[in-house]
Amino acid sequence: MNMKIFDEKELKQFDGSDPSRPVYIAYNGKVYDVTGNPLFIDGMHFEHYSGEDLTDFMADAPHGEDVFEKLTVMGELKK
């Protein structure tokens, strides 16, 4: 299966501001679907916004990478 390739500009379109679009985040080069996830209310997870690459924030997170195992991978992020 070919994965969709997102750039940062396209990823920003999936920030939760448009209810007709899914909500995505990126981490370590992968784009994940967080639509309907109760931890991303209105596209926000604490002070982090969806539609963005959250890789750099993981070091300060109170959880590990295992949280991504429960999310659906939608594609890859190319910078």
N, CA, C, O and CB atoms as a CASP TS submission, in Angstrom:
PFRMAT TS
TARGET T0000
AUTHOR 0000-0000-0000
METHOD Language model
MODEL 1
PARENT N/A
ATOM      1  N   MET     1       0.844  -1.194   0.000  1.00  0.00           N
ATOM      2  CA  MET     1       0.000   0.000   0.000  1.00  0.00           C
ATOM      3  C   MET     1       0.887   1.254   0.000  1.00  0.00           C
ATOM      4  O   MET     1       1.787   1.381   0.830  1.00  0.00           O
ATOM      5  CB  MET     1      -0.959   0.000   1.234  1.00  0.00           C
ATOM      6  N   ASN     2       0.634   2.155  -0.913  1.00  0.00           N
ATOM      7  CA  ASN     2       1.364   3.412  -0.969  1.00  0.00           C
ATOM      8  C   ASN     2       0.809   4.389   0.050  1.00  0.00           C
ATOM      9  O   ASN     2      -0.401   4.596   0.139  1.00  0.00           O
ATOM     10  CB  ASN     2       1.302   4.012  -2.374  1.00  0.00           C
ATOM     11  N   MET     3       1.703   4.981   0.808  1.00  0.00           N
ATOM     12  CA  MET     3       1.294   5.974   1.797  1.00  0.00           C
ATOM     13  C   MET     3       1.237   7.353   1.152  1.00  0.00           C
ATOM     14  O   MET     3       2.055   7.687   0.295  1.00  0.00           O
ATOM     15  CB  MET     3       2.260   5.978   3.003  1.00  0.00           C
ATOM     16  N   LYS     4       0.267   8.140   1.574  1.00  0.00           N
ATOM     17  CA  LYS     4       0.172   9.520   1.104  1.00  0.00           C
ATOM     18  C   LYS     4       1.353  10.304   1.672  1.00  0.00           C
ATOM     19  O   LYS     4       1.751  10.099   2.819  1.00  0.00           O
ATOM     20  CB  LYS     4      -1.192  10.171   1.524  1.00  0.00           C
ATOM     21  N   ILE     5       1.896  11.185   0.878  1.00  0.00           N
ATOM     22  CA  ILE     5       2.994  12.047   1.308  1.00  0.00           C
ATOM     23  C   ILE     5       2.422  13.430   1.595  1.00  0.00           C
ATOM     24  O   ILE     5       1.802  14.046   0.728  1.00  0.00           O
ATOM     25  CB  ILE     5       4.129  12.116   0.224  1.00  0.00           C
ATOM     26  N   PHE     6       2.632  13.911   2.807  1.00  0.00           N
ATOM     27  CA  PHE     6       2.199  15.238   3.228  1.00  0.00           C
ATOM     28  C   PHE     6       3.415  16.136   3.357  1.00  0.00           C
ATOM     29  O   PHE     6       4.485  15.692   3.773  1.00  0.00           O
ATOM     30  CB  PHE     6       1.416  15.176   4.563  1.00  0.00           C
ATOM     31  N   ASP     7       3.244  17.415   2.996  1.00  0.00           N
ATOM     32  CA  ASP     7       4.250  18.392   3.373  1.00  0.00           C
ATOM     33  C   ASP     7       3.659  19.178   4.546  1.00  0.00           C
ATOM     34  O   ASP     7       2.494  18.987   4.894  1.00  0.00           O
ATOM     35  CB  ASP     7       4.646  19.339   2.156  1.00  0.00           C
ATOM     36  N   GLU     8       4.442  20.046   5.147  1.00  0.00           N
ATOM     37  CA  GLU     8       3.967  20.763   6.337  1.00  0.00           C
ATOM     38  C   GLU     8       2.749  21.637   6.033  1.00  0.00           C
ATOM     39  O   GLU     8       1.849  21.762   6.863  1.00  0.00           O
ATOM     40  CB  GLU     8       5.087  21.627   6.911  1.00  0.00           C
ATOM     41  N   LYS     9       2.724  22.235   4.849  1.00  0.00           N
ATOM     42  CA  LYS     9       1.594  23.090   4.477  1.00  0.00           C
ATOM     43  C   LYS     9       0.313  22.263   4.377  1.00  0.00           C
ATOM     44  O   LYS     9      -0.737  22.688   4.860  1.00  0.00           O
ATOM     45  CB  LYS     9       1.875  23.812   3.137  1.00  0.00           C
ATOM     46  N   GLU    10       0.389  21.106   3.765  1.00  0.00           N
ATOM     47  CA  GLU    10      -0.801  20.270   3.640  1.00  0.00           C
ATOM     48  C   GLU    10      -1.245  19.741   4.999  1.00  0.00           C
ATOM     49  O   GLU    10      -2.443  19.689   5.280  1.00  0.00           O
ATOM     50  CB  GLU    10      -0.536  19.107   2.684  1.00  0.00           C
ATOM     51  N   LEU    11      -0.300  19.350   5.841  1.00  0.00           N
ATOM     52  CA  LEU    11      -0.641  18.837   7.170  1.00  0.00           C
ATOM     53  C   LEU    11      -1.431  19.868   7.967  1.00  0.00           C
ATOM     54  O   LEU    11      -2.351  19.505   8.700  1.00  0.00           O
ATOM     55  CB  LEU    11       0.629  18.441   7.935  1.00  0.00           C
ATOM     56  N   LYS    12      -1.089  21.140   7.836  1.00  0.00           N
ATOM     57  CA  LYS    12      -1.780  22.213   8.565  1.00  0.00           C
ATOM     58  C   LYS    12      -3.275  22.283   8.232  1.00  0.00           C
ATOM     59  O   LYS    12      -4.055  22.818   9.020  1.00  0.00           O
ATOM     60  CB  LYS    12      -1.125  23.556   8.252  1.00  0.00           C
ATOM     61  N   GLN    13      -3.678  21.757   7.092  1.00  0.00           N
ATOM     62  CA  GLN    13      -5.092  21.760   6.719  1.00  0.00           C
ATOM     63  C   GLN    13      -5.919  20.806   7.585  1.00  0.00           C
ATOM     64  O   GLN    13      -7.149  20.864   7.571  1.00  0.00           O
ATOM     65  CB  GLN    13      -5.243  21.385   5.252  1.00  0.00           C
ATOM     66  N   PHE    14      -5.250  19.932   8.333  1.00  0.00           N
ATOM     67  CA  PHE    14      -5.915  18.932   9.153  1.00  0.00           C
ATOM     68  C   PHE    14      -5.752  19.256  10.634  1.00  0.00           C
ATOM     69  O   PHE    14      -5.411  18.391  11.441  1.00  0.00           O
ATOM     70  CB  PHE    14      -5.363  17.538   8.848  1.00  0.00           C
ATOM     71  N   ASP    15      -6.006  20.534  10.978  1.00  0.00           N
ATOM     72  CA  ASP    15      -5.774  21.034  12.331  1.00  0.00           C
ATOM     73  C   ASP    15      -7.004  21.036  13.228  1.00  0.00           C
ATOM     74  O   ASP    15      -6.937  21.522  14.357  1.00  0.00           O
ATOM     75  CB  ASP    15      -5.236  22.408  12.255  1.00  0.00           C
ATOM     76  N   GLY    16      -8.121  20.506  12.751  1.00  0.00           N
ATOM     77  CA  GLY    16      -9.332  20.459  13.562  1.00  0.00           C
ATOM     78  C   GLY    16     -10.221  21.679  13.429  1.00  0.00           C
ATOM     79  O   GLY    16     -11.288  21.726  14.042  1.00  0.00           O
ATOM     80  N   SER    17      -9.815  22.665  12.649  1.00  0.00           N
ATOM     81  CA  SER    17     -10.621  23.880  12.506  1.00  0.00           C
ATOM     82  C   SER    17     -11.787  23.699  11.534  1.00  0.00           C
ATOM     83  O   SER    17     -12.750  24.464  11.573  1.00  0.00           O
ATOM     84  CB  SER    17      -9.746  25.028  12.039  1.00  0.00           C
ATOM     85  N   ASP    18     -11.706  22.702  10.672  1.00  0.00           N
ATOM     86  CA  ASP    18     -12.767  22.419   9.702  1.00  0.00           C
ATOM     87  C   ASP    18     -13.386  21.066  10.064  1.00  0.00           C
ATOM     88  O   ASP    18     -12.750  20.028   9.879  1.00  0.00           O
ATOM     89  CB  ASP    18     -12.210  22.415   8.221  1.00  0.00           C
ATOM     90  N   PRO    19     -14.621  21.066  10.577  1.00  0.00           N
ATOM     91  CA  PRO    19     -15.236  19.807  11.019  1.00  0.00           C
ATOM     92  C   PRO    19     -15.451  18.792   9.903  1.00  0.00           C
ATOM     93  O   PRO    19     -15.720  17.624  10.182  1.00  0.00           O
ATOM     94  CB  PRO    19     -16.549  20.096  11.666  1.00  0.00           C
ATOM     95  N   SER    20     -15.337  19.215   8.644  1.00  0.00           N
ATOM     96  CA  SER    20     -15.509  18.269   7.539  1.00  0.00           C
ATOM     97  C   SER    20     -14.213  17.516   7.212  1.00  0.00           C
ATOM     98  O   SER    20     -14.215  16.598   6.392  1.00  0.00           O
ATOM     99  CB  SER    20     -16.004  19.005   6.298  1.00  0.00           C
ATOM    100  N   ARG    21     -13.113  17.908   7.855  1.00  0.00           N
ATOM    101  CA  ARG    21     -11.820  17.252   7.616  1.00  0.00           C
ATOM    102  C   ARG    21     -11.412  16.440   8.848  1.00  0.00           C
ATOM    103  O   ARG    21     -11.781  16.776   9.973  1.00  0.00           O
ATOM    104  CB  ARG    21     -10.723  18.303   7.269  1.00  0.00           C
ATOM    105  N   PRO    22     -10.651  15.376   8.624  1.00  0.00           N
ATOM    106  CA  PRO    22     -10.092  14.658   9.773  1.00  0.00           C
ATOM    107  C   PRO    22      -9.023  15.507  10.458  1.00  0.00           C
ATOM    108  O   PRO    22      -8.615  16.545   9.938  1.00  0.00           O
ATOM    109  CB  PRO    22      -9.497  13.298   9.332  1.00  0.00           C
ATOM    110  N   VAL    23      -8.578  15.058  11.620  1.00  0.00           N
ATOM    111  CA  VAL    23      -7.570  15.763  12.402  1.00  0.00           C
ATOM    112  C   VAL    23      -6.314  14.887  12.435  1.00  0.00           C
ATOM    113  O   VAL    23      -6.364  13.727  12.844  1.00  0.00           O
ATOM    114  CB  VAL    23      -8.089  16.083  13.860  1.00  0.00           C
ATOM    115  N   TYR    24      -5.192  15.456  11.998  1.00  0.00           N
ATOM    116  CA  TYR    24      -3.940  14.713  11.910  1.00  0.00           C
ATOM    117  C   TYR    24      -2.834  15.400  12.704  1.00  0.00           C
ATOM    118  O   TYR    24      -2.858  16.610  12.932  1.00  0.00           O
ATOM    119  CB  TYR    24      -3.518  14.556  10.449  1.00  0.00           C
ATOM    120  N   ILE    25      -1.869  14.591  13.115  1.00  0.00           N
ATOM    121  CA  ILE    25      -0.617  15.089  13.678  1.00  0.00           C
ATOM    122  C   ILE    25       0.512  14.299  13.011  1.00  0.00           C
ATOM    123  O   ILE    25       0.272  13.265  12.386  1.00  0.00           O
ATOM    124  CB  ILE    25      -0.582  14.941  15.264  1.00  0.00           C
ATOM    125  N   ALA    26       1.717  14.785  13.147  1.00  0.00           N
ATOM    126  CA  ALA    26       2.871  14.051  12.634  1.00  0.00           C
ATOM    127  C   ALA    26       3.834  13.782  13.784  1.00  0.00           C
ATOM    128  O   ALA    26       3.956  14.570  14.722  1.00  0.00           O
ATOM    129  CB  ALA    26       3.579  14.839  11.490  1.00  0.00           C
ATOM    130  N   TYR    27       4.517  12.638  13.677  1.00  0.00           N
ATOM    131  CA  TYR    27       5.554  12.284  14.641  1.00  0.00           C
ATOM    132  C   TYR    27       6.561  11.375  13.945  1.00  0.00           C
ATOM    133  O   TYR    27       6.188  10.369  13.342  1.00  0.00           O
ATOM    134  CB  TYR    27       4.944  11.589  15.907  1.00  0.00           C
ATOM    135  N   ASN    28       7.818  11.732  14.030  1.00  0.00           N
ATOM    136  CA  ASN    28       8.904  10.939  13.447  1.00  0.00           C
ATOM    137  C   ASN    28       8.650  10.553  11.990  1.00  0.00           C
ATOM    138  O   ASN    28       8.894   9.416  11.586  1.00  0.00           O
ATOM    139  CB  ASN    28       9.117   9.689  14.266  1.00  0.00           C
ATOM    140  N   GLY    29       8.164  11.504  11.218  1.00  0.00           N
ATOM    141  CA  GLY    29       7.993  11.283   9.782  1.00  0.00           C
ATOM    142  C   GLY    29       6.712  10.600   9.374  1.00  0.00           C
ATOM    143  O   GLY    29       6.473  10.399   8.183  1.00  0.00           O
ATOM    144  N   LYS    30       5.871  10.235  10.344  1.00  0.00           N
ATOM    145  CA  LYS    30       4.585   9.615  10.021  1.00  0.00           C
ATOM    146  C   LYS    30       3.446  10.553  10.400  1.00  0.00           C
ATOM    147  O   LYS    30       3.536  11.309  11.367  1.00  0.00           O
ATOM    148  CB  LYS    30       4.432   8.258  10.748  1.00  0.00           C
ATOM    149  N   VAL    31       2.373  10.488   9.617  1.00  0.00           N
ATOM    150  CA  VAL    31       1.179  11.286   9.884  1.00  0.00           C
ATOM    151  C   VAL    31       0.124  10.358  10.467  1.00  0.00           C
ATOM    152  O   VAL    31      -0.182   9.306   9.905  1.00  0.00           O
ATOM    153  CB  VAL    31       0.655  12.000   8.585  1.00  0.00           C
ATOM    154  N   TYR    32      -0.428  10.771  11.612  1.00  0.00           N
ATOM    155  CA  TYR    32      -1.401   9.961  12.340  1.00  0.00           C
ATOM    156  C   TYR    32      -2.759  10.653  12.399  1.00  0.00           C
ATOM    157  O   TYR    32      -2.847  11.879  12.453  1.00  0.00           O
ATOM    158  CB  TYR    32      -0.898   9.670  13.754  1.00  0.00           C
ATOM    159  N   ASP    33      -3.809   9.847  12.388  1.00  0.00           N
ATOM    160  CA  ASP    33      -5.178  10.351  12.511  1.00  0.00           C
ATOM    161  C   ASP    33      -5.562  10.386  13.994  1.00  0.00           C
ATOM    162  O   ASP    33      -5.544   9.355  14.666  1.00  0.00           O
ATOM    163  CB  ASP    33      -6.181   9.461  11.694  1.00  0.00           C
ATOM    164  N   VAL    34      -5.909  11.570  14.499  1.00  0.00           N
ATOM    165  CA  VAL    34      -6.369  11.717  15.881  1.00  0.00           C
ATOM    166  C   VAL    34      -7.819  12.210  15.924  1.00  0.00           C
ATOM    167  O   VAL    34      -8.286  12.701  16.951  1.00  0.00           O
ATOM    168  CB  VAL    34      -5.453  12.690  16.650  1.00  0.00           C
ATOM    169  N   THR    35      -8.516  12.073  14.806  1.00  0.00           N
ATOM    170  CA  THR    35      -9.915  12.490  14.727  1.00  0.00           C
ATOM    171  C   THR    35     -10.712  11.769  15.799  1.00  0.00           C
ATOM    172  O   THR    35     -10.632  10.546  15.912  1.00  0.00           O
ATOM    173  CB  THR    35     -10.506  12.207  13.322  1.00  0.00           C
ATOM    174  N   GLY    36     -11.473  12.505  16.580  1.00  0.00           N
ATOM    175  CA  GLY    36     -12.328  11.914  17.603  1.00  0.00           C
ATOM    176  C   GLY    36     -11.590  11.482  18.859  1.00  0.00           C
ATOM    177  O   GLY    36     -12.220  11.007  19.805  1.00  0.00           O
ATOM    178  N   ASN    37     -10.288  11.633  18.893  1.00  0.00           N
ATOM    179  CA  ASN    37      -9.519  11.262  20.074  1.00  0.00           C
ATOM    180  C   ASN    37      -9.814  12.263  21.185  1.00  0.00           C
ATOM    181  O   ASN    37      -9.635  13.464  20.988  1.00  0.00           O
ATOM    182  CB  ASN    37      -7.993  11.212  19.760  1.00  0.00           C
ATOM    183  N   PRO    38     -10.261  11.796  22.343  1.00  0.00           N
ATOM    184  CA  PRO    38     -10.625  12.728  23.417  1.00  0.00           C
ATOM    185  C   PRO    38      -9.447  13.546  23.942  1.00  0.00           C
ATOM    186  O   PRO    38      -9.654  14.523  24.662  1.00  0.00           O
ATOM    187  CB  PRO    38     -11.241  11.968  24.555  1.00  0.00           C
ATOM    188  N   LEU    39      -8.232  13.171  23.601  1.00  0.00           N
ATOM    189  CA  LEU    39      -7.068  13.947  24.023  1.00  0.00           C
ATOM    190  C   LEU    39      -6.749  15.091  23.064  1.00  0.00           C
ATOM    191  O   LEU    39      -5.843  15.884  23.323  1.00  0.00           O
ATOM    192  CB  LEU    39      -5.864  13.040  24.150  1.00  0.00           C
ATOM    193  N   PHE    40      -7.484  15.182  21.962  1.00  0.00           N
ATOM    194  CA  PHE    40      -7.302  16.267  20.996  1.00  0.00           C
ATOM    195  C   PHE    40      -8.615  17.030  20.831  1.00  0.00           C
ATOM    196  O   PHE    40      -9.166  17.092  19.732  1.00  0.00           O
ATOM    197  CB  PHE    40      -6.815  15.714  19.627  1.00  0.00           C
ATOM    198  N   ILE    41      -9.103  17.597  21.897  1.00  0.00           N
ATOM    199  CA  ILE    41     -10.343  18.378  21.873  1.00  0.00           C
ATOM    200  C   ILE    41     -10.110  19.643  21.048  1.00  0.00           C
ATOM    201  O   ILE    41      -9.163  20.390  21.297  1.00  0.00           O
ATOM    202  CB  ILE    41     -10.817  18.737  23.326  1.00  0.00           C
ATOM    203  N   ASP    42     -10.974  19.875  20.074  1.00  0.00           N
ATOM    204  CA  ASP    42     -10.866  21.043  19.188  1.00  0.00           C
ATOM    205  C   ASP    42      -9.482  21.158  18.550  1.00  0.00           C
ATOM    206  O   ASP    42      -8.997  22.261  18.300  1.00  0.00           O
ATOM    207  CB  ASP    42     -11.177  22.320  19.965  1.00  0.00           C
ATOM    208  N   GLY    43      -8.850  20.009  18.288  1.00  0.00           N
ATOM    209  CA  GLY    43      -7.565  20.018  17.616  1.00  0.00           C
ATOM    210  C   GLY    43      -6.379  20.332  18.515  1.00  0.00           C
ATOM    211  O   GLY    43      -5.267  20.520  18.023  1.00  0.00           O
ATOM    212  N   MET    44      -6.597  20.393  19.834  1.00  0.00           N
ATOM    213  CA  MET    44      -5.502  20.701  20.752  1.00  0.00           C
ATOM    214  C   MET    44      -5.293  19.567  21.738  1.00  0.00           C
ATOM    215  O   MET    44      -6.245  18.947  22.213  1.00  0.00           O
ATOM    216  CB  MET    44      -5.776  22.006  21.502  1.00  0.00           C
ATOM    217  N   HIS    45      -4.025  19.310  22.035  1.00  0.00           N
ATOM    218  CA  HIS    45      -3.632  18.344  23.055  1.00  0.00           C
ATOM    219  C   HIS    45      -2.765  19.122  24.039  1.00  0.00           C
ATOM    220  O   HIS    45      -1.568  19.312  23.822  1.00  0.00           O
ATOM    221  CB  HIS    45      -2.862  17.085  22.436  1.00  0.00           C
ATOM    222  N   PHE    46      -3.388  19.563  25.117  1.00  0.00           N
ATOM    223  CA  PHE    46      -2.753  20.473  26.060  1.00  0.00           C
ATOM    224  C   PHE    46      -2.301  21.700  25.280  1.00  0.00           C
ATOM    225  O   PHE    46      -3.152  22.380  24.708  1.00  0.00           O
ATOM    226  CB  PHE    46      -1.549  19.790  26.803  1.00  0.00           C
ATOM    227  N   GLU    47      -1.015  22.022  25.222  1.00  0.00           N
ATOM    228  CA  GLU    47      -0.596  23.219  24.475  1.00  0.00           C
ATOM    229  C   GLU    47      -0.136  22.902  23.060  1.00  0.00           C
ATOM    230  O   GLU    47       0.428  23.765  22.388  1.00  0.00           O
ATOM    231  CB  GLU    47       0.519  23.926  25.215  1.00  0.00           C
ATOM    232  N   HIS    48      -0.366  21.679  22.599  1.00  0.00           N
ATOM    233  CA  HIS    48       0.083  21.259  21.271  1.00  0.00           C
ATOM    234  C   HIS    48      -1.077  21.245  20.281  1.00  0.00           C
ATOM    235  O   HIS    48      -2.175  20.782  20.592  1.00  0.00           O
ATOM    236  CB  HIS    48       0.734  19.871  21.339  1.00  0.00           C
ATOM    237  N   TYR    49      -0.814  21.754  19.101  1.00  0.00           N
ATOM    238  CA  TYR    49      -1.829  21.850  18.061  1.00  0.00           C
ATOM    239  C   TYR    49      -1.747  20.677  17.100  1.00  0.00           C
ATOM    240  O   TYR    49      -0.661  20.206  16.763  1.00  0.00           O
ATOM    241  CB  TYR    49      -1.686  23.156  17.302  1.00  0.00           C
ATOM    242  N   SER    50      -2.907  20.217  16.667  1.00  0.00           N
ATOM    243  CA  SER    50      -2.914  19.226  15.593  1.00  0.00           C
ATOM    244  C   SER    50      -2.600  19.944  14.289  1.00  0.00           C
ATOM    245  O   SER    50      -2.561  21.173  14.236  1.00  0.00           O
ATOM    246  CB  SER    50      -4.292  18.478  15.510  1.00  0.00           C
ATOM    247  N   GLY    51      -2.377  19.167  13.246  1.00  0.00           N
ATOM    248  CA  GLY    51      -1.969  19.754  11.978  1.00  0.00           C
ATOM    249  C   GLY    51      -0.502  20.123  11.965  1.00  0.00           C
ATOM    250  O   GLY    51      -0.043  20.823  11.063  1.00  0.00           O
ATOM    251  N   GLU    52       0.248  19.651  12.971  1.00  0.00           N
ATOM    252  CA  GLU    52       1.664  19.983  13.082  1.00  0.00           C
ATOM    253  C   GLU    52       2.498  18.748  13.392  1.00  0.00           C
ATOM    254  O   GLU    52       1.979  17.699  13.775  1.00  0.00           O
ATOM    255  CB  GLU    52       1.877  21.042  14.158  1.00  0.00           C
ATOM    256  N   ASP    53       3.788  18.902  13.218  1.00  0.00           N
ATOM    257  CA  ASP    53       4.739  17.860  13.575  1.00  0.00           C
ATOM    258  C   ASP    53       5.069  18.024  15.060  1.00  0.00           C
ATOM    259  O   ASP    53       5.620  19.048  15.466  1.00  0.00           O
ATOM    260  CB  ASP    53       6.037  17.935  12.684  1.00  0.00           C
ATOM    261  N   LEU    54       4.734  17.020  15.866  1.00  0.00           N
ATOM    262  CA  LEU    54       4.936  17.103  17.307  1.00  0.00           C
ATOM    263  C   LEU    54       6.200  16.363  17.771  1.00  0.00           C
ATOM    264  O   LEU    54       6.396  16.168  18.971  1.00  0.00           O
ATOM    265  CB  LEU    54       3.725  16.542  18.024  1.00  0.00           C
ATOM    266  N   THR    55       7.033  15.964  16.850  1.00  0.00           N
ATOM    267  CA  THR    55       8.239  15.195  17.177  1.00  0.00           C
ATOM    268  C   THR    55       9.110  15.883  18.226  1.00  0.00           C
ATOM    269  O   THR    55       9.548  15.241  19.180  1.00  0.00           O
ATOM    270  CB  THR    55       9.053  14.958  15.922  1.00  0.00           C
ATOM    271  N   ASP    56       9.361  17.156  18.064  1.00  0.00           N
ATOM    272  CA  ASP    56      10.267  17.869  18.963  1.00  0.00           C
ATOM    273  C   ASP    56       9.734  17.997  20.386  1.00  0.00           C
ATOM    274  O   ASP    56      10.495  18.303  21.304  1.00  0.00           O
ATOM    275  CB  ASP    56      10.545  19.235  18.415  1.00  0.00           C
ATOM    276  N   PHE    57       8.445  17.767  20.580  1.00  0.00           N
ATOM    277  CA  PHE    57       7.845  17.911  21.904  1.00  0.00           C
ATOM    278  C   PHE    57       7.833  16.608  22.703  1.00  0.00           C
ATOM    279  O   PHE    57       7.529  16.615  23.896  1.00  0.00           O
ATOM    280  CB  PHE    57       6.439  18.428  21.768  1.00  0.00           C
ATOM    281  N   MET    58       8.157  15.507  22.060  1.00  0.00           N
ATOM    282  CA  MET    58       8.034  14.202  22.711  1.00  0.00           C
ATOM    283  C   MET    58       8.949  14.063  23.925  1.00  0.00           C
ATOM    284  O   MET    58       8.576  13.401  24.893  1.00  0.00           O
ATOM    285  CB  MET    58       8.341  13.100  21.719  1.00  0.00           C
ATOM    286  N   ALA    59      10.119  14.661  23.899  1.00  0.00           N
ATOM    287  CA  ALA    59      11.057  14.542  25.019  1.00  0.00           C
ATOM    288  C   ALA    59      10.451  15.068  26.324  1.00  0.00           C
ATOM    289  O   ALA    59      10.811  14.606  27.407  1.00  0.00           O
ATOM    290  CB  ALA    59      12.351  15.298  24.703  1.00  0.00           C
ATOM    291  N   ASP    60       9.537  16.032  26.221  1.00  0.00           N
ATOM    292  CA  ASP    60       8.914  16.626  27.413  1.00  0.00           C
ATOM    293  C   ASP    60       7.575  15.990  27.760  1.00  0.00           C
ATOM    294  O   ASP    60       6.946  16.375  28.746  1.00  0.00           O
ATOM    295  CB  ASP    60       8.721  18.112  27.208  1.00  0.00           C
ATOM    296  N   ALA    61       7.138  15.032  26.973  1.00  0.00           N
ATOM    297  CA  ALA    61       5.820  14.416  27.193  1.00  0.00           C
ATOM    298  C   ALA    61       5.860  13.461  28.385  1.00  0.00           C
ATOM    299  O   ALA    61       6.881  12.826  28.649  1.00  0.00           O
ATOM    300  CB  ALA    61       5.356  13.662  25.926  1.00  0.00           C
ATOM    301  N   PRO    62       4.735  13.367  29.104  1.00  0.00           N
ATOM    302  CA  PRO    62       4.669  12.449  30.244  1.00  0.00           C
ATOM    303  C   PRO    62       4.394  11.005  29.825  1.00  0.00           C
ATOM    304  O   PRO    62       4.142  10.150  30.674  1.00  0.00           O
ATOM    305  CB  PRO    62       3.595  12.907  31.211  1.00  0.00           C
ATOM    306  N   HIS    63       4.440  10.732  28.534  1.00  0.00           N
ATOM    307  CA  HIS    63       4.181   9.390  28.011  1.00  0.00           C
ATOM    308  C   HIS    63       5.254   9.040  26.991  1.00  0.00           C
ATOM    309  O   HIS    63       6.036   9.895  26.575  1.00  0.00           O
ATOM    310  CB  HIS    63       2.763   9.297  27.373  1.00  0.00           C
ATOM    311  N   GLY    64       5.281   7.793  26.599  1.00  0.00           N
ATOM    312  CA  GLY    64       6.259   7.331  25.629  1.00  0.00           C
ATOM    313  C   GLY    64       5.679   7.224  24.239  1.00  0.00           C
ATOM    314  O   GLY    64       4.520   7.564  24.006  1.00  0.00           O
ATOM    315  N   GLU    65       6.496   6.748  23.319  1.00  0.00           N
ATOM    316  CA  GLU    65       6.091   6.588  21.921  1.00  0.00           C
ATOM    317  C   GLU    65       4.994   5.551  21.746  1.00  0.00           C
ATOM    318  O   GLU    65       4.347   5.507  20.699  1.00  0.00           O
ATOM    319  CB  GLU    65       7.283   6.205  21.081  1.00  0.00           C
ATOM    320  N   ASP    66       4.779   4.725  22.745  1.00  0.00           N
ATOM    321  CA  ASP    66       3.777   3.667  22.629  1.00  0.00           C
ATOM    322  C   ASP    66       2.376   4.201  22.373  1.00  0.00           C
ATOM    323  O   ASP    66       1.517   3.459  21.895  1.00  0.00           O
ATOM    324  CB  ASP    66       3.772   2.832  23.879  1.00  0.00           C
ATOM    325  N   VAL    67       2.121   5.484  22.681  1.00  0.00           N
ATOM    326  CA  VAL    67       0.798   6.051  22.427  1.00  0.00           C
ATOM    327  C   VAL    67       0.469   6.083  20.934  1.00  0.00           C
ATOM    328  O   VAL    67      -0.701   6.088  20.551  1.00  0.00           O
ATOM    329  CB  VAL    67       0.713   7.459  23.007  1.00  0.00           C
ATOM    330  N   PHE    68       1.498   6.105  20.099  1.00  0.00           N
ATOM    331  CA  PHE    68       1.275   6.157  18.654  1.00  0.00           C
ATOM    332  C   PHE    68       0.848   4.808  18.084  1.00  0.00           C
ATOM    333  O   PHE    68       0.289   4.747  16.989  1.00  0.00           O
ATOM    334  CB  PHE    68       2.533   6.631  17.954  1.00  0.00           C
ATOM    335  N   GLU    69       1.107   3.736  18.813  1.00  0.00           N
ATOM    336  CA  GLU    69       0.727   2.398  18.354  1.00  0.00           C
ATOM    337  C   GLU    69      -0.788   2.250  18.228  1.00  0.00           C
ATOM    338  O   GLU    69      -1.267   1.412  17.464  1.00  0.00           O
ATOM    339  CB  GLU    69       1.272   1.342  19.309  1.00  0.00           C
ATOM    340  N   LYS    70      -1.533   3.049  18.964  1.00  0.00           N
ATOM    341  CA  LYS    70      -2.998   2.973  18.953  1.00  0.00           C
ATOM    342  C   LYS    70      -3.620   3.833  17.862  1.00  0.00           C
ATOM    343  O   LYS    70      -4.829   3.772  17.638  1.00  0.00           O
ATOM    344  CB  LYS    70      -3.547   3.393  20.298  1.00  0.00           C
ATOM    345  N   LEU    71      -2.806   4.631  17.183  1.00  0.00           N
ATOM    346  CA  LEU    71      -3.306   5.550  16.158  1.00  0.00           C
ATOM    347  C   LEU    71      -3.106   4.970  14.763  1.00  0.00           C
ATOM    348  O   LEU    71      -2.212   4.157  14.529  1.00  0.00           O
ATOM    349  CB  LEU    71      -2.604   6.912  16.268  1.00  0.00           C
ATOM    350  N   THR    72      -3.958   5.408  13.847  1.00  0.00           N
ATOM    351  CA  THR    72      -3.862   4.969  12.452  1.00  0.00           C
ATOM    352  C   THR    72      -2.880   5.859  11.694  1.00  0.00           C
ATOM    353  O   THR    72      -2.989   7.084  11.730  1.00  0.00           O
ATOM    354  CB  THR    72      -5.256   4.992  11.769  1.00  0.00           C
ATOM    355  N   VAL    73      -1.935   5.244  11.017  1.00  0.00           N
ATOM    356  CA  VAL    73      -0.991   5.982  10.179  1.00  0.00           C
ATOM    357  C   VAL    73      -1.680   6.314   8.850  1.00  0.00           C
ATOM    358  O   VAL    73      -2.193   5.428   8.166  1.00  0.00           O
ATOM    359  CB  VAL    73       0.328   5.154   9.943  1.00  0.00           C
ATOM    360  N   MET    74      -1.682   7.592   8.502  1.00  0.00           N
ATOM    361  CA  MET    74      -2.335   8.070   7.294  1.00  0.00           C
ATOM    362  C   MET    74      -1.362   8.357   6.160  1.00  0.00           C
ATOM    363  O   MET    74      -1.755   8.442   4.996  1.00  0.00           O
ATOM    364  CB  MET    74      -3.118   9.304   7.602  1.00  0.00           C
ATOM    365  N   GLY    75      -0.093   8.505   6.509  1.00  0.00           N
ATOM    366  CA  GLY    75       0.895   8.809   5.478  1.00  0.00           C
ATOM    367  C   GLY    75       2.222   9.183   6.089  1.00  0.00           C
ATOM    368  O   GLY    75       2.505   8.887   7.250  1.00  0.00           O
ATOM    369  N   GLU    76       3.027   9.838   5.282  1.00  0.00           N
ATOM    370  CA  GLU    76       4.359  10.257   5.689  1.00  0.00           C
ATOM    371  C   GLU    76       4.496  11.759   5.540  1.00  0.00           C
ATOM    372  O   GLU    76       3.906  12.365   4.646  1.00  0.00           O
ATOM    373  CB  GLU    76       5.434   9.536   4.869  1.00  0.00           C
ATOM    374  N   LEU    77       5.292  12.359   6.439  1.00  0.00           N
ATOM    375  CA  LEU    77       5.563  13.793   6.386  1.00  0.00           C
ATOM    376  C   LEU    77       6.934  14.001   5.775  1.00  0.00           C
ATOM    377  O   LEU    77       7.931  13.452   6.244  1.00  0.00           O
ATOM    378  CB  LEU    77       5.480  14.440   7.801  1.00  0.00           C
ATOM    379  N   LYS    78       6.972  14.792   4.734  1.00  0.00           N
ATOM    380  CA  LYS    78       8.238  15.169   4.090  1.00  0.00           C
ATOM    381  C   LYS    78       8.451  16.659   4.317  1.00  0.00           C
ATOM    382  O   LYS    78       7.597  17.482   3.987  1.00  0.00           O
ATOM    383  CB  LYS    78       8.233  14.824   2.548  1.00  0.00           C
ATOM    384  N   LYS    79       9.599  16.989   4.884  1.00  0.00           N
ATOM    385  CA  LYS    79       9.908  18.403   5.152  1.00  0.00           C
ATOM    386  C   LYS    79      10.711  18.987   4.023  1.00  0.00           C
ATOM    387  O   LYS    79      11.067  20.165   4.064  1.00  0.00           O
ATOM    388  CB  LYS    79      10.671  18.562   6.471  1.00  0.00           C
TER
END
